[in-house]
Amino acid sequence: MSTPQPTLPQAGPVLLEAAGVEKRYDKFVALGGVDIRVRANTVHSVIGPNGAGKTTLFHMLTGTKTVSGGKIMFDGHDVTREPDYVRVRRGMARSFQVTSLFLTLPVRENLRLAAQGVAPTQALNCWSAPVGKLSSADTIASVLARVGMERFADTPAGNLSHGQQRRLEVGMALAARPKAIFLDEPTSGMGIDDLDEMKHLIQSLKKDHTVVLIEHNMSIVMDISDTVTVMQQGRVLAEGLPGDIRNDERVRKAYLGNMITGGKA
């Protein structure tokens, strides 16, 4: 009997496609040939148990580490061997598992530096005052409104709550004016009140961006994802609509089990 093909959303062209992506560290195989296709203006979640290769896959897709094999296409360009800063200019932006902010600088300045960092000539310009185009005022105002942090614009990032810092990280990714945003466990460590705000923020992003998400909170994944890819031991176990994944017996046995109905897995 042939294996039924997953039902996937058809709206929008494929923005990102990886074929046979491998990552090896000597004899250890972190990724054993991963295929993934991400359509534009969707939320595409990558889930799986710890050690499944999710963050390693993010490293390969965004260029923070080099692939051992396979091919990665983004927006019609072969980016397989391109470093991360080149991929940023092509329209990729990323947040990380561990909060990475300029804690002594105000929110506004964190966003300005993120916006400035897209262009190498501007990123290395330490001699010109951030006025005019260098101020990125329009971008900053737009991002502050998007992440709901206008009233914190002049607050040092280190004085923000954990949930607010997470939202600022998403804002810094947005400040790069990306086509695709890669979010690595953006709700990690958040309280219940912050979770709902982040959930709605991520879901709203797909109007103008494509979101690739690593997330352990299954309630959020099932609520906001257009497509879910499940990884296990460096390979793709299953992929489909949230309902398909919820009912996939292989996924239940390998990962979700009784936690599929909500909460963290």
N, C-alpha and C positions, 0 to 999 in steps of 0.2 A: 504494500500500500504506500502510495506517495505521501510525503509530508505536506500538509496544507500550507500554502504561502501566507505570511502575515498580511493583515489588512492595514494599509498605511495611508495617511492623509495625502491627497493628490494635489492640493492647492499649492501653487508656487513652484518655481523651478528648484532643482537641486543646487544649493549654494556651496556645500562642502561634501566631498566624497573621499573616503579613504578605502583603499583596496589592498588587502593582504599585508597590513602594517605589522611589522615585527619589531620587538626590542629585546635584545639579548645582552646579558652581562656575564661574559665568559660562558659557563654552561647553564646558567639560570636563564630561563625564558620568561620574561615579564609579560610580553605580548606575543602570542603565537599565530599571528595572521588574522588581523581584525578588519572586517569590512563594515563600513557605516556610511549612510547617506543622509544628509541633513537638508531638509527643504527650507527655502527662504521664508521668513516671517512665521516660524513655528517655534514652539518650545520643545526641544528634544532632550529628554532626560536619560542619563546613563546611571544605572543602578547595579548593585551587586555587593556581595560580602566584602569585608576588609581583605585586601590582598588580591582582589579580582583583576586589578590592572586599570581601574578607572582613572586615577590621577596620572598614571604613566601614559595612558591614551591621550589625556589632555596635554601632557608635555609634548607628545609627538605631533598632535594637531596644531598646537600653537608655536612650535619650534623652540621651546625652551630646552629640549634635548633632541639629539639626532636619532633618526630611525635606523634600524639595522636592516630593514627590508620593506618592500611595499611602496605604494605611491599615494600621495595626498594632493587632491585638486581643490582649489578654493577660488570661487568666482571666475572660473575659466582658466586659472593659472596653475601650473604645476609648481607647488610650493614645497615639495618633498625635501629639498636640500637647502631651502632658504632659512636663515636665522630668524629669531623671533622679532627683531626690530623691523625687518623687511615685511613680515606678515602683519605687523601692526599697521604699517603704511598701506597695506592692501585692504585693511578693514577688520582685523581681528583685535579683540581686547579681552583681557582676562583678569579675574580675581583669584585669590588663593585661599587655601584652607585656613592658614594662619593670617590674622589681620596684619596688613602691611600698609601703614600710613605714616605721614610725617606728623608725629604726635604733638610737637611743640608749635606747629604752624596752624593757623585758623583753617576752617573748612574751605573757605574761599580760595586760599593759597594752595591747598592740596589739589583742588580742582584745576586751578590755573597751571600748576606744574604738570598735571596729567595731560591737559590740552596742549601745552607747549612741547611736551615730550614726543609728540607724534612726528614732528619735523626735526631731523637731526641738527640742522643749522640753528634752529631756535632753541632746542634742548641744551645745546652747549653754549648758548649766549648768556654769559654771566656778567656782561659789562653794560648792557642796556637796561634801563628801567622798564618795568612791565607796564608800559602805557601804550595807548593806541591799539594796534593789532595784537601786540604782545600781551595785553591785559586779558584777552579772550573774554571780555565782559559779557558778550551776548551768549556765548557757550555756557559760561558759569551761571548766568541767570536762568537759562533754560534748564540746566541740570539740577540746580537747586530746587526749582519748581517741580521737576519730574520726580525727584526723590523725597520731596516734602521737607526740605531742610533750610528754607529761606531764613527762618529766625535763628538758625545756628551758624550763619555765614561767617561771623566773626569770632566764633568759639573755637579755641584750640582743640584739635582732634582728640588729644589725650583726655579732655574733659567730657567727652561724649560717653553715653552709655554704650554697652557692647552692641546692642541692636542698632543704635545710631551709627556706630563705626562701620557696621556691616553695610548699612545703606550708603554711607559715604564711599565705601569701596565700589559699590555698584555705580555710584555717581562718577567716580574716577574713571571707570571703564567707559561710561557714556561720554565723558569729556573728550575721549579720543575719537569721537564721531565714528564708531565702528559699524560695520555691516553685521558682524557676528560677535556676540558676547558670551564668553565662557565663564561660568560661575561654578566654583568648586566649593560645595557645601556652604552656601551663603547663609543658611539658617542655623549653623552650628553654634551651640551655646546660647541660643536666644530663648527669652521667656515667651510665654503664651501671647502676650499683647503684641510683641514685636513680630512674632511669626505671622500673624494675620496681615500686618502691613507689608512684610516682605513678600508674602504670597501674592498679594494684589499688585505689588510693584513688578514682580517678575512677569506675571501674566500680561501686564499692560505693555511690556517692552516689545512684544512681538508685532505690534502695530507698525513699528519703524525699524525693528532689528530682528535678527535671528538669535535665539537663546539656546546654548548647549549647557546643560545643567547636570552636575553631580549632586545628588541629594539622598540622604538616608531617611528623611521623613516621608513615609509612604503616603500619608494623607495629602501632603502637598503635591507629591509626584502625580498621584492619581487624579488630583483635581485640576492641575494646570497644564499637564503635558499633552502634546499632540501625538508624540511618538515616544515610546520607552524602549531603550536597549538594555538588556540584562547581560552582564558579563560574569563569567566564572572562570577562574584559573587562566586569565589572560586571553580568553576567547569569548566570542558572542554566543550566549546560550539561547537567547530568544529576542525577538524584536516585534513590536506591533503597537496597536492602540492600547491605552490603559486597560480597557476592558478585556482585551485579548491576553494581556500579561497577567491580569488579576485571575484569570481562569485557566492559565497554562499550568498543567500539572507538573511539568519539569521545573518551572520556576518555583512553585510551591515547595517541592521537595528540596531544591538546591538552595533556596534563599528565603523566600517570604514566609512560607508556612502559615501559621495562624495569624501572623502579623499583617497580612495583606489588607485587612480591613481598616487599618489605620495605625498611627503611631510610628515609632522608629523600628527598623529591622536591622 
